[in-house]
Amino acid sequence: MPQRPMVLLSGPLHAATTSLARPPWDQRASLWWPDDRAWCVATDVDSMSTYVTGSRQCIAALLDDDELEVLPVSAEQTVTWDGDRLNPTPPRQDLTPALRTSARRTLTGQRGHRGSRY
């Protein structure tokens, strides 16, 4: 991830859930794995999903866990804004004028009727 400076740390598994930033900020591990590299977890502040790679048994255990929302993906699947095959972004012409205005406010950091900035 060339646009994301990384720091490599070592520690116990539960440390991956600890924020490395001072409050009110939150900065957690983006990549983490065990010493034997049997699996790897990858996430990003801009992503809507977390990815796990591991043995077939590891992935089967995740898929079988009723408390997790897990979907299998292939190594070829992209993780860009338009890579979601289950919930594709609608074509712009399909958006109603109200949704276009809402989307534009969201993308420009505006909210409210006066266009105030965050």
N, C-alpha and C positions, 0 to 999 in steps of 0.2 A: 504494500500500500504506500506508494511513493509520496502521496500528499498527506500522510498521517505519520508524524514522527512517533517512533515506538521505543519503549524501554523494556528490556528483558529482565524479569524478576523471578525469583525462585521462592517457593513457600508451600505451605499446606494447602490442600484443595479448598478449604473454606475461605482462604484469603482472596479467591477469585470474586467473591461477593462483597468484598470490602472496597469502599470508595477510596481512591488515592488522592482526592482533592479535599480541600477544606470546605465545610458548609458555607454557603448554601449550594455550592457546586457538587456535582457527582461525576466521578470519573472512575469507571471500573475496567477490569481487564477486557480487552477486545479479542484476544486469542489465549487459550489455555489448554494444557494437555498434561498427562502424567509423565513421569520420567521415562517409562517404556514406550511412550508415544503410541499407545494402543488406540487412542481416540483423540480427537481435537474438537474444541468448541470455538466457533468464530462468530463474532457479532460486531456491530458498528453503531455508533451513535445515530447515523443517518439511515440505518436499515430497519425494516419492520420485522425482520426475522432473525433468528439465530440458527446457525448451521452447525451440525454435528456430523463428523465422519468417524467411522470406526468399523469394527468387524460386523459381519452379518448378524451375529448374536447380539451385539451392542445395539445396532439399529432396530432389530426385532423387539428388543426389550423396550426401547423408546416408543415404537409404534403400538405396543401392547398396553402402554400405561394410559389408563383412562383419565388421569388428571392432567395430561399434556395434550396440546394440540400439535400433532406431528404429521407431516406429510413427506413422503419420500420424494427426493429430487435426484436428477442425474448430474454427473460432473459437468455435463455440457450446458446445463441450464444457467442462464445469466442471472445476475443479482442486481441488474440495473432497474431504473424506475419502470421500464416497460417489460420486464421479464416475468411478471406474475401471470402465469397461464390460467389460474383459477379465477382471478379477479382482474381481468385486463382493464386498463384505463380506457374509458369510452372515447371515441373520436370526438374531437372538439365540436364539430357541427351537431352532435347529438345532445350537447349540453343546452339547457334552457338559458335564457338571458339572466335569470336570477342566479343560477348555478355558476355561470361564467363570471358574474360580478363577485360572487362569494369566493370562487377560486382565485380571481385576480387579487382580491384583498388578502387572502391567505398567502399568496406568493410574494406580495409586496410588503407583507408585515403590517397591513392596515386592518383596523377593525372598527366597528361602529359606523354610523351613518355619516359622520363627518370626516372619515378617513384618518382618524388619529393613529399615530404610530405607537408601537409597543414601547 
